[in-house]
Amino acid sequence: MVKKRITITLDKEFDEKIRQLQVDFIMKSNKSWSYSSVLSVVIGEGLRALSHKTKSAKDEKPSKKQ
């Protein structure tokens, strides 16, 4: 996968949650996790969840009234 460097601004609350996930990943895997790696996991999971919801919404076509 090709990576691209970008700059973003996050709410302090999101930053703290990502940092806590980073700690959890490090503790559970016993290896290092960069902030950007954790953020990529979070974004990837979020995009998959949104894609699934969008696909489900498209499958639920409203019934036509006659």
N, CA, C and O atoms as a Tripos MOL2 file, in Angstrom:
@<TRIPOS>MOLECULE
protein
  264   263    66     0     0
PROTEIN
NO_CHARGES

@<TRIPOS>ATOM
      1 N           0.8420   -1.1670    0.0000 N.3       1 MET1
      2 CA          0.0000    0.0000    0.0000 C.3       1 MET1
      3 C           0.8940    1.2390    0.0000 C.2       1 MET1
      4 O           1.8390    1.3420    0.7830 O.2       1 MET1
      5 N           0.5800    2.1640   -0.8820 N.am      2 VAL2
      6 CA          1.3260    3.4090   -0.9510 C.3       2 VAL2
      7 C           0.8510    4.3250    0.1680 C.2       2 VAL2
      8 O          -0.3480    4.4920    0.3880 O.2       2 VAL2
      9 N           1.8000    4.9060    0.8600 N.am      3 LYS3
     10 CA          1.4560    5.8030    1.9630 C.3       3 LYS3
     11 C           1.6770    7.2380    1.5450 C.2       3 LYS3
     12 O           2.5270    7.5340    0.7060 O.2       3 LYS3
     13 N           0.8960    8.1300    2.1450 N.am      4 LYS4
     14 CA          0.9910    9.5480    1.8360 C.3       4 LYS4
     15 C           1.0650   10.3230    3.1400 C.2       4 LYS4
     16 O           0.2960   10.0650    4.0660 O.2       4 LYS4
     17 N           1.9740   11.2560    3.2130 N.am      5 ARG5
     18 CA          2.1230   12.0970    4.4070 C.3       5 ARG5
     19 C           1.1320   13.2440    4.3170 C.2       5 ARG5
     20 O           1.0760   13.9600    3.3170 O.2       5 ARG5
     21 N           0.3410   13.4090    5.3900 N.am      6 ILE6
     22 CA         -0.6090   14.5140    5.4570 C.3       6 ILE6
     23 C          -0.5670   15.1270    6.8540 C.2       6 ILE6
     24 O          -0.0300   14.5320    7.7880 O.2       6 ILE6
     25 N          -1.1290   16.3000    6.9810 N.am      7 THR7
     26 CA         -1.2410   16.9560    8.2750 C.3       7 THR7
     27 C          -2.7200   17.1060    8.5900 C.2       7 THR7
     28 O          -3.4990   17.5550    7.7490 O.2       7 THR7
     29 N          -3.1040   16.7270    9.8050 N.am      8 ILE8
     30 CA         -4.4940   16.8520   10.2240 C.3       8 ILE8
     31 C          -4.5550   17.5140   11.5970 C.2       8 ILE8
     32 O          -3.5580   17.5720   12.3170 O.2       8 ILE8
     33 N          -5.7160   18.0000   11.9400 N.am      9 THR9
     34 CA         -5.9610   18.5520   13.2610 C.3       9 THR9
     35 C          -7.0450   17.7090   13.9130 C.2       9 THR9
     36 O          -8.1020   17.4790   13.3250 O.2       9 THR9
     37 N          -6.7770   17.2490   15.1290 N.am     10 LEU10
     38 CA         -7.7280   16.4140   15.8630 C.3      10 LEU10
     39 C          -8.1600   17.1060   17.1410 C.2      10 LEU10
     40 O          -7.4040   17.8700   17.7420 O.2      10 LEU10
     41 N          -9.3830   16.8270   17.5420 N.am     11 ASP11
     42 CA         -9.8290   17.2680   18.8590 C.3      11 ASP11
     43 C          -8.9800   16.5790   19.9150 C.2      11 ASP11
     44 O          -8.5270   15.4520   19.7160 O.2      11 ASP11
     45 N          -8.7680   17.2460   21.0240 N.am     12 LYS12
     46 CA         -7.9660   16.6840   22.1100 C.3      12 LYS12
     47 C          -8.5270   15.3370   22.5680 C.2      12 LYS12
     48 O          -7.7700   14.4180   22.8800 O.2      12 LYS12
     49 N          -9.8440   15.2260   22.6060 N.am     13 GLU13
     50 CA        -10.5010   13.9800   23.0220 C.3      13 GLU13
     51 C         -10.1240   12.8140   22.1010 C.2      13 GLU13
     52 O          -9.8470   11.7110   22.5740 O.2      13 GLU13
     53 N         -10.1140   13.0600   20.7790 N.am     14 PHE14
     54 CA         -9.7380   12.0070   19.8330 C.3      14 PHE14
     55 C          -8.2690   11.6280   19.9980 C.2      14 PHE14
     56 O          -7.9180   10.4490   19.9540 O.2      14 PHE14
     57 N          -7.4240   12.6210   20.1870 N.am     15 ASP15
     58 CA         -6.0020   12.3610   20.3830 C.3      15 ASP15
     59 C          -5.7760   11.4760   21.6080 C.2      15 ASP15
     60 O          -4.9820   10.5350   21.5640 O.2      15 ASP15
     61 N          -6.4750   11.7800   22.6940 N.am     16 GLU16
     62 CA         -6.3220   10.9840   23.9150 C.3      16 GLU16
     63 C          -6.7910    9.5510   23.7040 C.2      16 GLU16
     64 O          -6.1720    8.6160   24.2120 O.2      16 GLU16
     65 N          -7.8790    9.3700   22.9590 N.am     17 LYS17
     66 CA         -8.3840    8.0160   22.6900 C.3      17 LYS17
     67 C          -7.4160    7.2380   21.8110 C.2      17 LYS17
     68 O          -7.1900    6.0490   22.0340 O.2      17 LYS17
     69 N          -6.8470    7.9010   20.8190 N.am     18 ILE18
     70 CA         -5.8750    7.2390   19.9470 C.3      18 ILE18
     71 C          -4.6210    6.8770   20.7350 C.2      18 ILE18
     72 O          -4.0670    5.7930   20.5490 O.2      18 ILE18
     73 N          -4.1740    7.7550   21.6000 N.am     19 ARG19
     74 CA         -3.0090    7.4570   22.4520 C.3      19 ARG19
     75 C          -3.2940    6.2590   23.3610 C.2      19 ARG19
     76 O          -2.4210    5.4170   23.5710 O.2      19 ARG19
     77 N          -4.5170    6.1820   23.9010 N.am     20 GLN20
     78 CA         -4.8680    5.0580   24.7640 C.3      20 GLN20
     79 C          -4.9120    3.7530   23.9590 C.2      20 GLN20
     80 O          -4.4750    2.7080   24.4410 O.2      20 GLN20
     81 N          -5.4360    3.8200   22.7450 N.am     21 LEU21
     82 CA         -5.4150    2.6360   21.8800 C.3      21 LEU21
     83 C          -3.9780    2.2210   21.5860 C.2      21 LEU21
     84 O          -3.6670    1.0300   21.5490 O.2      21 LEU21
     85 N          -3.1070    3.1970   21.3790 N.am     22 GLN22
     86 CA         -1.7020    2.9140   21.1200 C.3      22 GLN22
     87 C          -1.0980    2.1530   22.3040 C.2      22 GLN22
     88 O          -0.3850    1.1680   22.1120 O.2      22 GLN22
     89 N          -1.3810    2.6040   23.5100 N.am     23 VAL23
     90 CA         -0.8930    1.9210   24.7100 C.3      23 VAL23
     91 C          -1.4350    0.4960   24.7570 C.2      23 VAL23
     92 O          -0.6920   -0.4480   25.0270 O.2      23 VAL23
     93 N          -2.7390    0.3420   24.4930 N.am     24 ASP24
     94 CA         -3.3650   -0.9860   24.5130 C.3      24 ASP24
     95 C          -2.7300   -1.9220   23.4830 C.2      24 ASP24
     96 O          -2.4480   -3.0820   23.7810 O.2      24 ASP24
     97 N          -2.5030   -1.4030   22.2540 N.am     25 PHE25
     98 CA         -1.8850   -2.2240   21.2030 C.3      25 PHE25
     99 C          -0.4850   -2.6550   21.6080 C.2      25 PHE25
    100 O          -0.0980   -3.8050   21.3990 O.2      25 PHE25
    101 N           0.2740   -1.7320   22.1870 N.am     26 ILE26
    102 CA          1.6480   -2.0480   22.6030 C.3      26 ILE26
    103 C           1.6380   -3.1000   23.7090 C.2      26 ILE26
    104 O           2.4160   -4.0540   23.6760 O.2      26 ILE26
    105 N           0.7560   -2.9190   24.6830 N.am     27 MET27
    106 CA          0.6960   -3.8580   25.8090 C.3      27 MET27
    107 C           0.2640   -5.2570   25.3530 C.2      27 MET27
    108 O           0.8100   -6.2570   25.8190 O.2      27 MET27
    109 N          -0.7150   -5.3290   24.4440 N.am     28 LYS28
    110 CA         -1.2330   -6.6210   24.0000 C.3      28 LYS28
    111 C          -0.2990   -7.3400   23.0400 C.2      28 LYS28
    112 O          -0.2090   -8.5670   23.0690 O.2      28 LYS28
    113 N           0.3950   -6.5970   22.1940 N.am     29 SER29
    114 CA          1.2410   -7.2390   21.1850 C.3      29 SER29
    115 C           2.7060   -7.3090   21.6000 C.2      29 SER29
    116 O           3.4910   -8.0370   20.9920 O.2      29 SER29
    117 N           3.0730   -6.5590   22.6270 N.am     30 ASN30
    118 CA          4.4530   -6.5320   23.1050 C.3      30 ASN30
    119 C           5.4350   -6.0830   22.0130 C.2      30 ASN30
    120 O           6.5840   -6.5210   21.9760 O.2      30 ASN30
    121 N           4.9540   -5.1980   21.1240 N.am     31 LYS31
    122 CA          5.8220   -4.5900   20.1080 C.3      31 LYS31
    123 C           5.4280   -3.1260   19.9820 C.2      31 LYS31
    124 O           4.4010   -2.7060   20.5140 O.2      31 LYS31
    125 N           6.2440   -2.3510   19.2780 N.am     32 SER32
    126 CA          5.9600   -0.9240   19.1690 C.3      32 SER32
    127 C           4.8760   -0.6620   18.1280 C.2      32 SER32
    128 O           4.7770   -1.3570   17.1170 O.2      32 SER32
    129 N           4.0750    0.3480   18.4000 N.am     33 TRP33
    130 CA          3.0350    0.8180   17.4820 C.3      33 TRP33
    131 C           3.1860    2.3320   17.3670 C.2      33 TRP33
    132 O           3.1250    3.0420   18.3710 O.2      33 TRP33
    133 N           3.3800    2.8190   16.1610 N.am     34 SER34
    134 CA          3.4710    4.2700   15.9750 C.3      34 SER34
    135 C           2.0670    4.8750   16.0300 C.2      34 SER34
    136 O           1.0650    4.1940   15.8110 O.2      34 SER34
    137 N           2.0300    6.1450   16.3240 N.am     35 TYR35
    138 CA          0.7570    6.8700   16.3650 C.3      35 TYR35
    139 C           0.0660    6.7600   15.0040 C.2      35 TYR35
    140 O          -1.1390    6.5220   14.9360 O.2      35 TYR35
    141 N           0.8250    6.9330   13.9260 N.am     36 SER36
    142 CA          0.2320    6.8810   12.5860 C.3      36 SER36
    143 C          -0.2910    5.4860   12.2470 C.2      36 SER36
    144 O          -1.2900    5.3640   11.5380 O.2      36 SER36
    145 N           0.3590    4.4390   12.7360 N.am     37 SER37
    146 CA         -0.1360    3.0730   12.5090 C.3      37 SER37
    147 C          -1.4660    2.8500   13.2160 C.2      37 SER37
    148 O          -2.3860    2.2560   12.6550 O.2      37 SER37
    149 N          -1.5590    3.3260   14.4370 N.am     38 VAL38
    150 CA         -2.8090    3.1880   15.1940 C.3      38 VAL38
    151 C          -3.9020    3.9980   14.5080 C.2      38 VAL38
    152 O          -5.0260    3.5180   14.3600 O.2      38 VAL38
    153 N          -3.5880    5.2010   14.0950 N.am     39 LEU39
    154 CA         -4.5660    6.0410   13.4190 C.3      39 LEU39
    155 C          -5.0280    5.3910   12.1120 C.2      39 LEU39
    156 O          -6.2070    5.4820   11.7720 O.2      39 LEU39
    157 N          -4.1420    4.7500   11.3880 N.am     40 SER40
    158 CA         -4.5140    4.0460   10.1520 C.3      40 SER40
    159 C          -5.4880    2.9050   10.4400 C.2      40 SER40
    160 O          -6.4360    2.6910    9.6840 O.2      40 SER40
    161 N          -5.2560    2.1740   11.5290 N.am     41 VAL41
    162 CA         -6.1720    1.0990   11.9130 C.3      41 VAL41
    163 C          -7.5490    1.6730   12.2320 C.2      41 VAL41
    164 O          -8.5660    1.1470   11.7790 O.2      41 VAL41
    165 N          -7.5800    2.7460   13.0070 N.am     42 VAL42
    166 CA         -8.8430    3.3770   13.4000 C.3      42 VAL42
    167 C          -9.5980    3.8780   12.1650 C.2      42 VAL42
    168 O         -10.8010    3.6480   12.0420 O.2      42 VAL42
    169 N          -8.9160    4.5450   11.2690 N.am     43 ILE43
    170 CA         -9.5550    5.0610   10.0590 C.3      43 ILE43
    171 C         -10.0420    3.9150    9.1760 C.2      43 ILE43
    172 O         -11.1520    3.9610    8.6470 O.2      43 ILE43
    173 N          -9.2090    2.8920    9.0200 N.am     44 GLY44
    174 CA         -9.5970    1.7380    8.2070 C.3      44 GLY44
    175 C         -10.8430    1.0480    8.7300 C.2      44 GLY44
    176 O         -11.7530    0.7260    7.9660 O.2      44 GLY44
    177 N         -10.8810    0.8220   10.0390 N.am     45 GLU45
    178 CA        -12.0570    0.1800   10.6420 C.3      45 GLU45
    179 C         -13.2920    1.0600   10.4890 C.2      45 GLU45
    180 O         -14.3840    0.5670   10.2060 O.2      45 GLU45
    181 N         -13.1140    2.3540   10.6750 N.am     46 GLY46
    182 CA        -14.2350    3.2790   10.5280 C.3      46 GLY46
    183 C         -14.7680    3.3090    9.1030 C.2      46 GLY46
    184 O         -15.9810    3.3230    8.8930 O.2      46 GLY46
    185 N         -13.8820    3.3190    8.1360 N.am     47 LEU47
    186 CA        -14.3020    3.3220    6.7330 C.3      47 LEU47
    187 C         -15.0100    2.0270    6.3530 C.2      47 LEU47
    188 O         -15.9910    2.0510    5.6090 O.2      47 LEU47
    189 N         -14.5190    0.8990    6.8580 N.am     48 ARG48
    190 CA        -15.1870   -0.3790    6.5870 C.3      48 ARG48
    191 C         -16.5880   -0.3990    7.1870 C.2      48 ARG48
    192 O         -17.5330   -0.8700    6.5540 O.2      48 ARG48
    193 N         -16.7190    0.1160    8.4110 N.am     49 ALA49
    194 CA        -18.0240    0.1560    9.0690 C.3      49 ALA49
    195 C         -18.9840    1.0640    8.3020 C.2      49 ALA49
    196 O         -20.1460    0.7090    8.1040 O.2      49 ALA49
    197 N         -18.5130    2.2220    7.8740 N.am     50 LEU50
    198 CA        -19.3600    3.1350    7.1090 C.3      50 LEU50
    199 C         -19.7390    2.5460    5.7590 C.2      50 LEU50
    200 O         -20.8760    2.6950    5.3110 O.2      50 LEU50
    201 N         -18.8000    1.8840    5.1130 N.am     51 SER51
    202 CA        -19.0640    1.2590    3.8200 C.3      51 SER51
    203 C         -20.1370    0.1860    3.9660 C.2      51 SER51
    204 O         -21.0270    0.0650    3.1240 O.2      51 SER51
    205 N         -20.0440   -0.5880    5.0420 N.am     52 HIS52
    206 CA        -21.0280   -1.6450    5.2990 C.3      52 HIS52
    207 C         -22.4080   -1.0430    5.5270 C.2      52 HIS52
    208 O         -23.4010   -1.5520    5.0070 O.2      52 HIS52
    209 N         -22.4770    0.0390    6.3000 N.am     53 LYS53
    210 CA        -23.7580    0.7060    6.5700 C.3      53 LYS53
    211 C         -24.3410    1.2890    5.2980 C.2      53 LYS53
    212 O         -25.5470    1.1990    5.0680 O.2      53 LYS53
    213 N         -23.4960    1.8870    4.4710 N.am     54 THR54
    214 CA        -23.9590    2.4850    3.2260 C.3      54 THR54
    215 C         -24.4930    1.4110    2.2910 C.2      54 THR54
    216 O         -25.5280    1.5920    1.6500 O.2      54 THR54
    217 N         -23.7760    0.2870    2.2160 N.am     55 LYS55
    218 CA        -24.1990   -0.8110    1.3620 C.3      55 LYS55
    219 C         -25.5360   -1.3690    1.8440 C.2      55 LYS55
    220 O         -26.4090   -1.6670    1.0280 O.2      55 LYS55
    221 N         -25.7070   -1.5130    3.1540 N.am     56 SER56
    222 CA        -26.9560   -2.0160    3.7170 C.3      56 SER56
    223 C         -28.1060   -1.0590    3.4330 C.2      56 SER56
    224 O         -29.2150   -1.5010    3.1340 O.2      56 SER56
    225 N         -27.8600    0.2300    3.5200 N.am     57 ALA57
    226 CA        -28.9000    1.2340    3.2670 C.3      57 ALA57
    227 C         -29.3320    1.1940    1.8020 C.2      57 ALA57
    228 O         -30.5110    1.3830    1.5030 O.2      57 ALA57
    229 N         -28.4010    0.9530    0.8950 N.am     58 LYS58
    230 CA        -28.7410    0.8630   -0.5220 C.3      58 LYS58
    231 C         -29.5700   -0.3840   -0.8040 C.2      58 LYS58
    232 O         -30.4440   -0.3660   -1.6700 O.2      58 LYS58
    233 N         -29.2990   -1.4720   -0.0740 N.am     59 ASP59
    234 CA        -30.0330   -2.7200   -0.2700 C.3      59 ASP59
    235 C         -31.4720   -2.6130    0.2130 C.2      59 ASP59
    236 O         -32.3520   -3.3110   -0.2910 O.2      59 ASP59
    237 N         -31.7130   -1.7470    1.1830 N.am     60 GLU60
    238 CA        -33.0530   -1.5540    1.7240 C.3      60 GLU60
    239 C         -33.7820   -0.5040    0.9030 C.2      60 GLU60
    240 O         -33.8300    0.6680    1.2750 O.2      60 GLU60
    241 N         -34.3530   -0.9370   -0.2200 N.am     61 LYS61
    242 CA        -35.0560   -0.0050   -1.0780 C.3      61 LYS61
    243 C         -36.4590    0.2290   -0.5280 C.2      61 LYS61
    244 O         -37.1370   -0.7200   -0.1350 O.2      61 LYS61
    245 N         -36.8950    1.4780   -0.4980 N.am     62 PRO62
    246 CA        -38.2500    1.7600    0.0010 C.3      62 PRO62
    247 C         -39.3050    1.1650   -0.9210 C.2      62 PRO62
    248 O         -39.1410    1.1510   -2.1400 O.2      62 PRO62
    249 N         -40.3860    0.6750   -0.3280 N.am     63 SER63
    250 CA        -41.4490    0.0960   -1.1370 C.3      63 SER63
    251 C         -42.2400    1.2070   -1.8130 C.2      63 SER63
    252 O         -42.4570    2.2770   -1.2440 O.2      63 SER63
    253 N         -42.6600    0.9290   -3.0280 N.am     64 LYS64
    254 CA        -43.4240    1.9270   -3.7910 C.3      64 LYS64
    255 C         -44.8930    1.8340   -3.4280 C.2      64 LYS64
    256 O         -45.4660    0.7460   -3.3680 O.2      64 LYS64
    257 N         -45.4940    2.9880   -3.1870 N.am     65 LYS65
    258 CA        -46.9180    3.0390   -2.8710 C.3      65 LYS65
    259 C         -47.7080    3.0610   -4.1570 C.2      65 LYS65
    260 O         -47.3390    3.7520   -5.1070 O.2      65 LYS65
    261 N         -48.7910    2.3120   -4.1940 N.am     66 GLN66
    262 CA        -49.6440    2.3020   -5.3920 C.3      66 GLN66
    263 C         -51.0090    2.8020   -5.0710 C.2      66 GLN66
    264 O         -51.8660    2.8660   -5.9520 O.2      66 GLN66
@<TRIPOS>BOND
     1     1     2 1
     2     2     3 1
     3     3     4 2
     4     3     5 am
     5     5     6 1
     6     6     7 1
     7     7     8 2
     8     7     9 am
     9     9    10 1
    10    10    11 1
    11    11    12 2
    12    11    13 am
    13    13    14 1
    14    14    15 1
    15    15    16 2
    16    15    17 am
    17    17    18 1
    18    18    19 1
    19    19    20 2
    20    19    21 am
    21    21    22 1
    22    22    23 1
    23    23    24 2
    24    23    25 am
    25    25    26 1
    26    26    27 1
    27    27    28 2
    28    27    29 am
    29    29    30 1
    30    30    31 1
    31    31    32 2
    32    31    33 am
    33    33    34 1
    34    34    35 1
    35    35    36 2
    36    35    37 am
    37    37    38 1
    38    38    39 1
    39    39    40 2
    40    39    41 am
    41    41    42 1
    42    42    43 1
    43    43    44 2
    44    43    45 am
    45    45    46 1
    46    46    47 1
    47    47    48 2
    48    47    49 am
    49    49    50 1
    50    50    51 1
    51    51    52 2
    52    51    53 am
    53    53    54 1
    54    54    55 1
    55    55    56 2
    56    55    57 am
    57    57    58 1
    58    58    59 1
    59    59    60 2
    60    59    61 am
    61    61    62 1
    62    62    63 1
    63    63    64 2
    64    63    65 am
    65    65    66 1
    66    66    67 1
    67    67    68 2
    68    67    69 am
    69    69    70 1
    70    70    71 1
    71    71    72 2
    72    71    73 am
    73    73    74 1
    74    74    75 1
    75    75    76 2
    76    75    77 am
    77    77    78 1
    78    78    79 1
    79    79    80 2
    80    79    81 am
    81    81    82 1
    82    82    83 1
    83    83    84 2
    84    83    85 am
    85    85    86 1
    86    86    87 1
    87    87    88 2
    88    87    89 am
    89    89    90 1
    90    90    91 1
    91    91    92 2
    92    91    93 am
    93    93    94 1
    94    94    95 1
    95    95    96 2
    96    95    97 am
    97    97    98 1
    98    98    99 1
    99    99   100 2
   100    99   101 am
   101   101   102 1
   102   102   103 1
   103   103   104 2
   104   103   105 am
   105   105   106 1
   106   106   107 1
   107   107   108 2
   108   107   109 am
   109   109   110 1
   110   110   111 1
   111   111   112 2
   112   111   113 am
   113   113   114 1
   114   114   115 1
   115   115   116 2
   116   115   117 am
   117   117   118 1
   118   118   119 1
   119   119   120 2
   120   119   121 am
   121   121   122 1
   122   122   123 1
   123   123   124 2
   124   123   125 am
   125   125   126 1
   126   126   127 1
   127   127   128 2
   128   127   129 am
   129   129   130 1
   130   130   131 1
   131   131   132 2
   132   131   133 am
   133   133   134 1
   134   134   135 1
   135   135   136 2
   136   135   137 am
   137   137   138 1
   138   138   139 1
   139   139   140 2
   140   139   141 am
   141   141   142 1
   142   142   143 1
   143   143   144 2
   144   143   145 am
   145   145   146 1
   146   146   147 1
   147   147   148 2
   148   147   149 am
   149   149   150 1
   150   150   151 1
   151   151   152 2
   152   151   153 am
   153   153   154 1
   154   154   155 1
   155   155   156 2
   156   155   157 am
   157   157   158 1
   158   158   159 1
   159   159   160 2
   160   159   161 am
   161   161   162 1
   162   162   163 1
   163   163   164 2
   164   163   165 am
   165   165   166 1
   166   166   167 1
   167   167   168 2
   168   167   169 am
   169   169   170 1
   170   170   171 1
   171   171   172 2
   172   171   173 am
   173   173   174 1
   174   174   175 1
   175   175   176 2
   176   175   177 am
   177   177   178 1
   178   178   179 1
   179   179   180 2
   180   179   181 am
   181   181   182 1
   182   182   183 1
   183   183   184 2
   184   183   185 am
   185   185   186 1
   186   186   187 1
   187   187   188 2
   188   187   189 am
   189   189   190 1
   190   190   191 1
   191   191   192 2
   192   191   193 am
   193   193   194 1
   194   194   195 1
   195   195   196 2
   196   195   197 am
   197   197   198 1
   198   198   199 1
   199   199   200 2
   200   199   201 am
   201   201   202 1
   202   202   203 1
   203   203   204 2
   204   203   205 am
   205   205   206 1
   206   206   207 1
   207   207   208 2
   208   207   209 am
   209   209   210 1
   210   210   211 1
   211   211   212 2
   212   211   213 am
   213   213   214 1
   214   214   215 1
   215   215   216 2
   216   215   217 am
   217   217   218 1
   218   218   219 1
   219   219   220 2
   220   219   221 am
   221   221   222 1
   222   222   223 1
   223   223   224 2
   224   223   225 am
   225   225   226 1
   226   226   227 1
   227   227   228 2
   228   227   229 am
   229   229   230 1
   230   230   231 1
   231   231   232 2
   232   231   233 am
   233   233   234 1
   234   234   235 1
   235   235   236 2
   236   235   237 am
   237   237   238 1
   238   238   239 1
   239   239   240 2
   240   239   241 am
   241   241   242 1
   242   242   243 1
   243   243   244 2
   244   243   245 am
   245   245   246 1
   246   246   247 1
   247   247   248 2
   248   247   249 am
   249   249   250 1
   250   250   251 1
   251   251   252 2
   252   251   253 am
   253   253   254 1
   254   254   255 1
   255   255   256 2
   256   255   257 am
   257   257   258 1
   258   258   259 1
   259   259   260 2
   260   259   261 am
   261   261   262 1
   262   262   263 1
   263   263   264 2
@<TRIPOS>SUBSTRUCTURE
     1 MET1         2 RESIDUE 1 A MET
     2 VAL2         6 RESIDUE 1 A VAL
     3 LYS3        10 RESIDUE 1 A LYS
     4 LYS4        14 RESIDUE 1 A LYS
     5 ARG5        18 RESIDUE 1 A ARG
     6 ILE6        22 RESIDUE 1 A ILE
     7 THR7        26 RESIDUE 1 A THR
     8 ILE8        30 RESIDUE 1 A ILE
     9 THR9        34 RESIDUE 1 A THR
    10 LEU10       38 RESIDUE 1 A LEU
    11 ASP11       42 RESIDUE 1 A ASP
    12 LYS12       46 RESIDUE 1 A LYS
    13 GLU13       50 RESIDUE 1 A GLU
    14 PHE14       54 RESIDUE 1 A PHE
    15 ASP15       58 RESIDUE 1 A ASP
    16 GLU16       62 RESIDUE 1 A GLU
    17 LYS17       66 RESIDUE 1 A LYS
    18 ILE18       70 RESIDUE 1 A ILE
    19 ARG19       74 RESIDUE 1 A ARG
    20 GLN20       78 RESIDUE 1 A GLN
    21 LEU21       82 RESIDUE 1 A LEU
    22 GLN22       86 RESIDUE 1 A GLN
    23 VAL23       90 RESIDUE 1 A VAL
    24 ASP24       94 RESIDUE 1 A ASP
    25 PHE25       98 RESIDUE 1 A PHE
    26 ILE26      102 RESIDUE 1 A ILE
    27 MET27      106 RESIDUE 1 A MET
    28 LYS28      110 RESIDUE 1 A LYS
    29 SER29      114 RESIDUE 1 A SER
    30 ASN30      118 RESIDUE 1 A ASN
    31 LYS31      122 RESIDUE 1 A LYS
    32 SER32      126 RESIDUE 1 A SER
    33 TRP33      130 RESIDUE 1 A TRP
    34 SER34      134 RESIDUE 1 A SER
    35 TYR35      138 RESIDUE 1 A TYR
    36 SER36      142 RESIDUE 1 A SER
    37 SER37      146 RESIDUE 1 A SER
    38 VAL38      150 RESIDUE 1 A VAL
    39 LEU39      154 RESIDUE 1 A LEU
    40 SER40      158 RESIDUE 1 A SER
    41 VAL41      162 RESIDUE 1 A VAL
    42 VAL42      166 RESIDUE 1 A VAL
    43 ILE43      170 RESIDUE 1 A ILE
    44 GLY44      174 RESIDUE 1 A GLY
    45 GLU45      178 RESIDUE 1 A GLU
    46 GLY46      182 RESIDUE 1 A GLY
    47 LEU47      186 RESIDUE 1 A LEU
    48 ARG48      190 RESIDUE 1 A ARG
    49 ALA49      194 RESIDUE 1 A ALA
    50 LEU50      198 RESIDUE 1 A LEU
    51 SER51      202 RESIDUE 1 A SER
    52 HIS52      206 RESIDUE 1 A HIS
    53 LYS53      210 RESIDUE 1 A LYS
    54 THR54      214 RESIDUE 1 A THR
    55 LYS55      218 RESIDUE 1 A LYS
    56 SER56      222 RESIDUE 1 A SER
    57 ALA57      226 RESIDUE 1 A ALA
    58 LYS58      230 RESIDUE 1 A LYS
    59 ASP59      234 RESIDUE 1 A ASP
    60 GLU60      238 RESIDUE 1 A GLU
    61 LYS61      242 RESIDUE 1 A LYS
    62 PRO62      246 RESIDUE 1 A PRO
    63 SER63      250 RESIDUE 1 A SER
    64 LYS64      254 RESIDUE 1 A LYS
    65 LYS65      258 RESIDUE 1 A LYS
    66 GLN66      262 RESIDUE 1 A GLN
